[in-house]
Amino acid sequence: MSHDHEHHHVHEHDGLSIINLRDAAEAIKTEGVPVHGAPATGLPLHSNGHLGVDMLSVPPNARFPVHTHPGDHLLLCLEGEGTISIGEVTYKVKPGDIYMVPGEIPHAVGAGAAGHVLIATGSPHKPVESPERMTFTDWQGNATTEPLFADETAPGAES
């Protein structure tokens, strides 16, 4: 299944759909949908039901709570500096950084002062607005009903 958004759709033929990320970065401002469980906006780009990719825009200084996904996620930072926290250690990320978060590993993402735009590729893929996309957890992976946030000022923070 491919999502056709007129503003960032470039070409579709025989199952091939090409989307320009610069155009998508503009389209997310007007076509984005709220990300379930996080203070972010998401724009579906491609999905075949198993593998999918979305653009995520995280507002300045906003943070995702500690959470897990049903599968692996590959994240590519396009714009703005941010953080990824795994195992209670927070790492800084900048445009051009790409990182893999294995499925079911508790982690948290945060945005810097200018906000943060990411490409999130996941398998199995769940839509950004789906409650099945992520589960709030503690750092041990136990499901929680209240969100827990990474301590981004921890002395162990690394770049």
Secondary structure as UniProt FT lines:
FT   TURN            6..8
FT   STRAND          9..13
FT   TURN            14..15
FT   STRAND          16..19
FT   HELIX           21..31
FT   STRAND          33..34
FT   TURN            36..37
FT   STRAND          41..47
FT   STRAND          52..58
FT   TURN            60..61
FT   STRAND          67..68
FT   STRAND          72..79
FT   STRAND          82..86
FT   TURN            87..88
FT   STRAND          89..93
FT   TURN            95..96
FT   STRAND          98..101
FT   TURN            103..104
FT   STRAND          107..111
FT   TURN            113..114
FT   STRAND          116..123
FT   TURN            128..129
FT   TURN            131..132
FT   STRAND          135..137
FT   TURN            139..140
FT   TURN            152..153
FT   TURN            155..156
//
